[in-house]
C-alpha cells in the first residue's frame, strides 16, 4: 500500500468512526433501515424459540390447560384493582382537601381540573358560594345532582371528560353564564341546557351531536354558540330568536343549508360555516351588517348571494374548495374593508368582474388551483397594498404588461402554469422577498432578476432553464435557491457572493462540475447535487463548515476515490477536507 492510499484509508476510517455528519445519502439510510429490520427479525425468532422451550418444559410438550391460563390471568387482574383503589383513595382525599379548604375560606373559585377524577364528591353541594367551577380534563362520565345546589355558579367548565348527559338539577343554576362541554361524548344537547336562560356562552365542540332542538330559542341571552366538530345536519329556524348572538361557529358538521332566519342575528361579527355540505346561502346574510369574518371554505357552494356585499365590514373572505365559477358583478367593489381574499380551488376561468376598484383595500389574493388563463391589464392599478399574490396551478401563459407596477408585492407565487418567459419588468418589484415559478416552461431568466435585492427565496424548479444570468450574484439576501430539474450545465461563478444562502438545490441538471466559488457560501446548510453527471467536487466545498445535508445520489464522481464515494456524503466531505489544500482551515 503506497502512502497516498494509506492516507485515504485513514481518512475514510476516521470519517466512519468520528464524524458527526447528518448528510446521509438515501443508500446509507436504506442500509440502516435494512439492518434494523434484520435485527427485529432475529429478535423475533429468538423470542419464538424461547417461548417454545418454556412451553415444552412446563407442560411436557403439551399446550397449557385452559384452567391454568384463566387462573393466571385472574391473578394478574386481581393485583391491579388494589393499586388503583389506593390511588383513587389518595385522589379522593386530595379532592376533599381542596373542597374543604375552599369551603373554609369561602373561596368563590374551585379548580379540580386535570386530576383524573372519575366521580365528583357530593359534598360539592356544601359550597353554594362558588361562582366558578373548573372540572376539565378528568374522567367524569356523569356529574352528581348535587351540582345543582351551586345556585350562584356563573362559570362551569366540564370540557374534556366522558359525559353523555347532564342532570336536570342544573336547571337551578339561574346565574350561569358560561358552560363548556367541549370534548365529551354528547349525542345531543342535554335538555337541561335549554333551560339555562341566563347562559351567554355555550361551547359544544368535539362531541357527537346530530341535532339541535328548536328549544334553542329559549337561550335568548346567548352571545356565543360554538357547535364546531359535531355531526349536526340542520340548524333550527329558531336560531333567529337569538338576537344577542355575536359569534356563531357551526363549522365541521354536516349542514346542507342555513335557515333564512339567521339574518335576524344582526349583532353577529363572526359566522363560521366552513367544512359542511352547503350548496347555497340565504339572501338574508346581507342583514348581518356587523359581520367582519365569514368562513365558507370546503363546502359545495356554486355561488354567493349578492346581498352579502352589504357586509361592508368584512375583512376576510375565504371560499377555498367550493364550486364557484364567478362572483356577482361588482360584488368585491362594495367590500371596502376586505384585506384577504381566497378563491383557491374553485372553478374560476376569469378574474372577478368589477375592475381595479374591487382590489383597492386588498393585501392578499389567493386564486391557486383554478383555470385562469390571464391576469387582466391594470387589474391591480389601485391595489397599492397588495403584497401577496398566489396564482399557482392555473393556465397562465404570460404576465400582464404592467407587472412592473406591482411595487408593493412581497410574495409572488406562479408555480405550475404555462409561462415561457419572465418579463424584464420583474426587476422593478423591489419589495419582492419570495418568487416561485417552478413547473413552468421557462428557458431563460432575465438579467434584471439581479435588481430584486430583497429576495429571500427564488424557486425555479422544473423548467427548461439552460443558464443563469451573472447578475444573480447581486441577490445577497437570498436564503433559498431552488433549481432542480432544469438543463443547467454550469453555475455562474458569482454564486459565491450569496453569503446568506442556506439551501442550494441544483439536482437533476446536466452539470459536470461546480465552481470553486461555492466554498464562499459560509451559511450553506443544505446542498442537493443528485442526478447530475458530476465527475468531481471542488476541494473548496470543505470550507462550507455549516453544511449538514448533502445529496449526491446518482452522481458518477469518477475523479473521487471509490472508497470515499461508497462511504456516502460524510466520507466524501472528510476526503475533501483531508486531501484538499484547506485541511488546516477546517
Secondary structure by P-SEA (a helix, b strand, c coil): ccaaaaaaaaaaaaaacccccccccaaaaaaaaaaaaaaaaaaaaaaaaaaaaaaaaacccccccaaaaaaaaaaaaaacaaaaaaaaaaaaaaaaaaaaaaaaaccccccccccccccccccccccccccbbbbcccccccccccccccccccbbbbcccccccccccccccccccbbbbccccccccccccccccccccccccccccccccccccccccccbbbbcccccccccccccccccccbbbbcccccccccccccccccccbbbbccccccccccccccccccccccccccccccccccccccccccccccccccccccccccccccccccbbbbccccccccccccccccccccbbbbccccccccccccccccccccbbbbcccccccccccccccccccbbbbcccccccccccccccccccbbbbcccccccccccccccccccbbbbcccccccccccccccccccbbbbcccccccccccccccccccbbbbcccccccccccccccccccbbbbccccccccccccccccccccccccccccccccaaaaaacaaaaaaaaaaaccccccc
